[in-house]
């Protein structure tokens, strides 16, 4: 049986103009460098383009950016991945009201020189409030042969890389020798401006209005990482959400993580409950 041939590859030479067009429109690295510059402008300490061992597959992978912020005992560590999508392939997040059991975030608290604790900040005090909209499904929408198609493979791969990159940050935070210290490890996916859309649904599944552009969208994870602490006791850290944000929203998002907003707290306002 003859194997059907795929679409023949265009073997015409690729020159400077072609490569520049690729860099201007499709290449992730140029966008990644812009995101790195923004993180550094926000006074973070950054690692860029290093490698880590995937905790699931044990393969060597490369992360985009790891950013670290310090304010007093608070340590905000971000595992950021970048995806240079275009207006011809925007990301659409399907969001529903957050349930009570989904309204939480986690902290690693070093009170003394003994083992740290993993603390769950619940609904009444978390940055993630009940009934606020939270992403549960994601599509990257494209036109193909005159039809609109959607799928999550490319975007979810980046989400997975951010979550897996966060594992090493969780492990490092759990082994930190310092105290008192309080760590929040947050995975983040950064997209170009104008390429993030959201469609909202009620609890009964009815669409609540048309899709609309947004700058930020929390996406529910509830993913657990178990690591060893500095005294070799087990610690389980729950990544409650990944933040999907646009480039222009990066500064406001970092501020929200640290300080909250007029309508809700950030990640660290419960620190006095743990270390006084």
N, C-alpha and C positions, 0 to 999 in steps of 0.2 A: 504494500500500500504506500503510495507516494504521500509524503508529509506535505501539507499545504504550506506554501511560502507566505511569510509575513510581508508587511509593507517594505519595499526595498529602501535601503538607507541612501540618502542623498550624499554622494561622495565628493561634491564640489568643495573646493578649499574654503576654509574659514579664516578670515583675515581680521585686521584690527577693528574695522567698522562693525563686523559681526560680533566680535568679542565685547566691544564697548556696549553694543545694544543689549547683549546678554547681561552685562554688569548693571546697566541702567534699569533693566526691567525685571530680571529674574533672579539674580545672584543674591543669596542670603548673606554673604560675608560683608558686603558693603553696608547693608542694613544693620547687621550685627555690630559693626564698628561704630555706627551712629548711636546704637543703644548703649554700647560700652562707654562712649563719650558722655552720654547723659548720666549714666550711673556715676561715673567719676566726677562729673560736675556737681553731683549731689553729695559729695564728700564721703563716698563709700570707698572701702578698700576692695579692690576687684582682682579676681583671677579670670583669665581669658584663655579659652581654647585648650585647657589642660585635659588630661584623660582620667578616667576612673574605671573601676571594674564593676560591670553591671551586676547588681546583687541577685538578679534572677537568672541570667544566662551565663554569668562569669566571663563574658566577653569584654575586651577592652573597648571602651567608647569614649568619645570626645564630648565634653560639655561646652556650651557657649560661654556663659558668664556666671560667676558666683560673686555676689556682692555682700559686703558685711558692714553693718552700721553699729556703732557703740554709743550709748548715752547713759552714763551712770552704770547701774547694774544691768541695764537692758542690752541685749544682743539680738539684733535682727539680721538673720542670714537668709539670703535669697538665692535660689537655684533658678536662673533665668535661661530660657530658650527663646530663640527668635525665628520667626517665619515670615519671609518677604512675599506675602500674597499680594495680588493686585486687585484692582477694581473689577477685573473680569473673572475673579474667582474669590469672592468675599467669604468670610466665615459667618455662619448663621448659628446662633446658640438658641436652643429651645429651653425656655425657662418656666418654672412653676413656683408657687409659693413654698418657701422652705418649711419643712416639718419641724416640730419641736426637737426630735431626736437628731436632727441634722444641724442644729444651731449650737455650734461649739467650736473652739480651737484649742490647741494644746501648747503647753510650755514645758521646757526643761528647767527645773529650779535647783540650783546649787546653794543650799543654805549654809552648809558647813563643809568640812573636809571629808565628810562621809559620802555615801552614795547619793547622787541627785535623785529628785523625784520627777516623774512625768505627771503634770497637772492638767486636768481637763477643765477649761473655763466654759461653764455652761451657759444656757440660753439667756439668763438674766444679765450676764456680764460680758458675753462674748461680742466680738465685732460682727459676728454672723447671727442676725436676729431671726426669730421665727416669723414666718409669713412674708419676709422679704423674698424677692425673686432670686432663684438660684438655677444655674444651668444643669440640665440633666441629659441633654443630647446635643450633638454638634454635627453640622454639615458644612462642607466647603462646596459652594454652588458654582457650577460652570455651565457653559453652553457647549453642546457637542452635537454636530450634524443637525443643527436647528432645534435641538431639544435641551431643556434644562435638566441637569443631573446633579445629584448631591452624593456625598460620601464623607466619611470621617477618617479615612486611613492616614492621609498625610498629616493632618492636624493632630490626630490622636497619637501618632508616632512621636511628635514633639512633646505632647503632654506626658507621654510615658518617659521620655528622656529627662524631662524636668523632674518628675517624681523620683526616678531612679538616681539622678544626680543628687537629689536632696538626701538620699540615704547616707552618703558620706558626711554631709553636714550634720545630720542627726547624730551619727556615730562620734564625730569630733566634738560636738557639743556635750554629749554624755560623758566624754572622757576628759573634759577640761579640768585642769587642776585648780582653777580660780574659784573664789567664793567671796561674798555673795554675788551670784550671777543668775540671770533669767534669760533663757534663749527661746526665740520663736524662729522656726525654720519654715520658709514659705516657698513653694514652687510657683513660678510665674511664666506665662507665655506672652511674648510681646509681638504685636502685629503692627503694620503700618497704619497711619491715620486713615480713617474713612473706609476701612476694610472689615470692621467688626459690626455685626448686626445681631439683633435679638428679637425673638418672637415670644410672646407671653401667653401662658395658658392658665385657666382657672384650675382649682382643685378637681373639678369634674371633667377636665380635659378639653374644655371649650377654648378656642383661640380668643384672646382678649385684645382685639385690635390688630392692625397690620404690623409687619416687621418694621423695626425702626433702628437707626444707627445708634450705637452706644460707644462709650470710651472705655468702660470697664465692665466685666461680667464675672462674678465668682461661679466656679463650676465645681459641683460636689464630687468629692473623692472618697472620704472615709477609708483611706489606705493606711495600714499599720506597718511600721518598721520596728523590729526588735533588735536592739543593740546591747553591747556590754558597756557598763559604766567604767569609771576609772578604778573602781575596786572590784571589777568583774562580776557585778550583780546584773541581772537582766533588767532592761528598761524598754517599755513599749511606748512608742510615740505615734500618735495618730495625725496624719495629714488630713485635715477636714476638707480643704478646698484648694484648688489651684486658681490663681487670679489670671484671667485672660484680659489683657489691657492693650491699648494702642500706645504708640510712641509718645504722643503728646500728653498722655495721662500719667506718665511715669512719675513725675514729681509729685502730683497730688496723691497718687496711690501710696508712695513711700511715706508721705506725711500722714495719711490715714492709718497706715500700719502703726506708726509711732504715737501719734497724738489723737487719733480719732477725728471726727468731724462734728459739726453743730448738731447732727442728728443721731450720733452714736459713738461708742468708745472705739479705741484702737485695740491693739493686741496686748498692751502692757499695763493697762490702768489698774490691774489687780495686784501688781507687784507688792504694795504695802501689806497685802494679806499674807505674804510668804516670808518676806525678809525684813519688814518693818521700815 
